Amino acid sequence: DKGKKFVAKAKSLGLEWGGDWSGFVDNPHLQFNYKGYGTDTFGKGASTSNSSKPSANTNTNSLGLVDYMNMNKLDSSFANRKKLAT
């Protein structure tokens, strides 16, 4: 079966498959644990001493994507924006 071959190849490349999990089995899930689950530092208060904040956009002529789509009577649903982004 192609699915089993795909999972076997993914696992041989070092990916972890959600179908092997004992708690919540998540068959379509594949992930690469670069340093292991829970070792990331996202959101742990990185130093901001040398960083600068972007300036606020004061240009009133600029529009966000949703504003532009609404102004031109286009479908601005998330699904449609996702299609446009790809």
N, C-alpha and C positions, 0 to 999 in steps of 0.2 A: 504494500500500500504506500502511496506517495507521501502521505502524512507521516508515517512511521520513519520513512527514509529521511524526510526533511528534519524531523526532530533528532534523529540519530546524528545527522550531519551537524546540526546546530550544537548539540552536546559535545561532539568531537572538536568543535571550534572553541569550546570553553563557555558556552552559554548555559544558563540554568533554565530548565523547563518547568513551568507551573504545574504540569501534569504529574511531576514527581513529588509535589508537596503533600504532606500528610494531613495538614489541617484543612485549609481551603484549597481544593484542587482547581487550578485555573489552566485548563488545557491550551487555550490560545496564547498563553503568556510565555514569552522568552525574555530573559534579561541577562546582561553581562555584569557580573559583580567584580568590578575592577579591584577594589580593596576590601570587598566583603560588605554585606548588608549592615547598615547602621554606622559605617565609618565616615560617611560624608560630613562636612562641616557647614552645609548650607543652613543659613538662619541662626548660626551660633554667635552672632555679633562680631563679624569681621571688622578689623581696624579701618577707620575712615579718616585717619589723621592726614593722609596725603591725597585724599580724593577730593574732587570738586563736584558740586552739584550742577546739573545742567541748568541753564537759565530758562526761565519761563518763556513760552512762546507768546509774544505780544502781538503777533501779526494776526489781525482780525480777518484777513482774507484767506487764511488757511483753514481747511476743513479736515476732519477726521474721515475715515473711510465710510463709516455708517452715516454721518451727516451728508456726505457727498451722494451716497446711494439714495438716501431718503429725499434729498433735494431734487434728484433726477428721477424720482418715482421708480426706483429699482428695488428688487427684493433684497432687503438687508438682513435676512435671517442668518443665523450662525452657519447653517448648512451651506447657504449660497456663498457666504464670505469664505468659508473653508475651500469651496470649489475654486473660487477666484484666486486664492493664495497658492494653489498648486500649479 
